[in-house]
């Protein structure tokens, strides 16, 4: 019995977040890696994805002309035709059509540039996805190598959903490849951009597999180095990128051995450090007592902030809803 087709929706209210480029790259990489047949759907009135596909020499992935009003019927027709993966690009504005498209999603991918403007504009899109109880993945896109804000953006997004462990960096080859209907993997398979797209698809394919509930496949594709990846510290090194001018460098994570444990200290023999005790029996039970979180100040409502306060001094004007400037 063939596998049921799955729908990946690439959505973001912010224009210029890279939805169209990401949609095309995901679809082509999925087809190249044997996850096809793949079909692309463009629900953006600008038709950027359709124009890119018309410039392609290859017929794969397929392109389906559909209307949002008949989207459900057209998706079912694609599934009956044997399509295994459907990638849908959405408009760059928050419209009712985005909410309609998300209803058919098995997974929603939300790209975000590492900037406060993108984070501020992301809340309504996330609200739509969460309201419909759809799984989502944030993808940090068009990042600058070694920029501090890139890591801060990933941390901020992680407070509101899963962040893909692969960051797509800003390079000329991403835009250049879209001119003639190709992707970076087709133009230069050995480039860093192609490697990032390949790694991103590996992660998305794993997520889609888990959403299908394929427990046996999950066991066969289990990550044997998961514990080492999580528990092993890493240091950052820079290497020359393959940019044309050779000026760009990128951080690479190199695992290192954990430090040797420090010798134990008998705190009872240290006079200046009093022992920590509980108030009940006078013996510390190892529990860390913290003050209760009382929430926001009186009169200030809760609002999705996406960790903007952590993005640097240039974001100082940001305020919570209900606070006067």
N, C-alpha and C positions, 0 to 999 in steps of 0.2 A: 504494500500500500504506500503510495507516495506521501511525502511529508506535506502537511498543510502549509500553505503560503503564509508568510509573516509580513507585517506592514511596519516599516520604519518611517516615522514622520520627523522631518528636520524643521524645527520651528523656533522663531525668535521674533519678538516685536521690533527689536532694534534693526534698522537697516544697516547694511555694511558689515554684518557679523560673519558673513561667509557661508550662508546657508546653501546657495546655489553651487558654489565650488565644492563644498563638503558633500552635498547630495550626489553630484556627478562622480566624485572620487570614491565614495562608499559603494555606489552601484557598480562602477567599473572594477574595483578591487574585488568585490563579492563575486562578480562574474568570472574574473580571472582566477579566483581561488576555488572555483567549483561549486559555489553556492547558488548558481543560476538554474534555470533561466531567471533573469532579473528584469523588472520593468520599472521605468521611471515615469512619474506623474508630476506635472508642473501645474500648481494651482495659483501661481503668481500671475496676475494680469499682465505684468511686464514681459513674461515669457522668456526670461533669460536662459533658463535651463533648456527650453525647447530650441532656442536659437543655437545653443552650444551643441545639442544633439544633432541638429540638422547639418552642422559643420563636420560631424564625424564621418570618417570613412568606414568604420566598422558598424555593423548593424546591431551589435550587442554592446550594452544592454538595450532591450527594446524600449520604445517610447509609446506611451498610451495617451491618446487625446481623450480627456474626460472632462465632465463638468462637475462642479462641486455639488450641484443639486442632485445629480445621478451618481455620486461617487460610490455609494454602497453597492448599487447594482453593477457598476463597472468593475469594482474590485472583485466581486464574486465571479464575474465573467473572466477576469484575468486568472483567478484561481482555477476555474474549470479548464482554462486553456493550458494549464501546467506550469504557470509562473510560481516560483518558490519564494521569491523575495520582491517586495514592492517598496520602492523608496519614493517618498512624496516631499516635494519642495513646497513651501508655503509663502504667502505674501509677507512683506516686511512691516506690516502695520497690524495692530490688534483689531481684527474684524471677527464677525460671526463665523466667517468661513474657516478660520483657524480652529475655533471650537468644534466646528462640524468635522473637520479633517481629523482632529485628535481622537474623536470617538471611534475611529477605525484603527487606531494605532495599537500595535503590540509593544512598541518601544518608541519613546519620543527622545530625540537627540536635540539638545539645545546648545548651539555654539555661542561662545562669548569671547570677545576680545578682552584682554586684561586692562580694562579701563573703568573708572567710576561711572561713566555715562552708560556703558553696556549693562553694568550691574543694576543701576537705577531703573533701567527700562525692562529688566527681566522679570520683575515681580508679577505683572499681570499674566505673562505666559505661563509661569510656574503655577499660578493660581488656577488657571484653566486645566492644566495637566493634573494637579492634585485633586481638583474638584471631580474630575472624571476617573480618579484613582488609576492612572496609567503610570507604569514605570518610566523613569526618565534618567538620562545620562547627560551631564554637562561635559562639553568639550572646550577646553581653552584653546582658542584659535588665533592665528596671526600674532603670536607672542614674539617678543624681542629676547634674544639670547641673553642670559645672565641678568635680566631685569628683575629687580626685587619685587615689583608689582605683579609679576607673573605668578610667583609662589603665593603671594598674598591673595590674589584672585582665586586660586585653587582652594585655599583654606576657607575663604569667605563662602564660596559656592558649596563646599562640603558640608556647611551647616544646614543646607536646604536640599541636599540630594547627593547622588553618587556622581563623582567626578572621574572621568576617564583617566587612567594613569598615563596616557600619552598626550603630550602637548604638541600641537602643530605650530611651527614657527613661521614667521613672516619671511618669505623668500620670493624672489622674482619669478622663479620657475612655476609657482602655483598659478599666478596670473597668466604667465606666458603660455602655459599648457592649455588654458581654456580658449585661446584664440582660434585654434584649428580643430577644436572638438576632441582633444586628447587630455590625458591626465599626466601628472608628473611621473607616474610609474610607467607610462607608455613612452614618454619622451626620453627619460633617463632613469632606467630601472635601478641603477646603482647609486642614485643621489640620496642625500639625507631626507629630503622631502618624501621620496618614495618609501623609504624605510619607515618613516613616521606613519604614513597612510596604511602601510601593511600592518604595523603594530596596532594601530587603531582598529582595523578590521578584525584582527585576532581577538581583541577585547570585545567588540560588539558581537561577533559571532558566538563567543562564549556566553555572553548575556542572553542572546536569542535562544541558544540551546537550552539554557537553564529555564527560560520562560516557557519552553515547550515541555518542560518536566522530564527531559530525557535523562533519567538518573544513571542508566548504564553508560551513556555517552559521556556524562560528567565524570564518572569514575575513570573512564579510559583516557580522558583529557585532563585529569587532575594535575595541578601544578606541583611537581615534586619539590620545588624550591620555595614554596610559599612561606614556610616558617623562617627559612634563612633570609628571604627578602624582607620580611617584617622585622625580625629581631636583630639583623646584622646592621651595625652603623655603616654609614657611607661618607666618603669625602668627595668634594667637588674638584674636578680637574677641568681644564679648558683645552680644547683641541681646535685646530684650524678647520673651518667649515669649507665646503666645496663651492662657496660662492665665487662668482667670476673674479671679483677683486681680491679674494682671499682675506678680507679684513674681518669677516664675521667669525666669532668663536662661540662655542656652545658649551654649557656645562655637561659633564658626564658623571654619572654616579659610579664610583668604583668601590666595591665592598672591601672593608678592612676587617681584620680580626678584632673582636671585642677586647677592651683593656682588661688586664689582670685585676682580679678583685683586690681591693685594699684590705690590709689586715684588720681583723675585728678589734673594736675598741670597747673596753669595759667601762661603760658610762657610770657605773656605780662607784668606780674608783676615781672619777673626775669630780673634784669638789665644786668647780664653778658651773657645772651643768647639772641642774637638779633633775631627778627622774620624773618622767611624765606618768601621772596616775589618773585613774578615773575617780569620779566622786562617790562611787558606790562602795567598793571594797578596798580602795587604795592601791590596786594593782592595775597597771596599764594592760588593756586587752587588745591593743593593736589597732583599735578603731580610730579613724581620723575624724575628729569632731569639727564640723563646719557650721557656720551660721546658716539659717534657713533663707532660701532665696525668696524675697518678698515681692519680686516683680518690678515693673516700671514705677516711677514716681506717681504720686496721686495726681489724677487729671490727665495723665499722658497715656494714650492708647497704645496697644501693641501694634507693631507694623513690621513687615519684612524689611530688614535693613541690609541684608547680605553682607554684613561685616564691613560696611563702608568706613567705619571709624578707624579700621586698621590699614587703610590704604594710603596714608601719608597726610602731610600738612595741606596738600593742595585740595583735599576734600573737606576742609574745615567748615564750609558753609552748610553741609548737610545737617538736617534736623529731623527728628521724629515727627510724625503727624501729631498735631495738637499743640506743638511748642511754638511760641512766637519768636521771630528772629531777634 
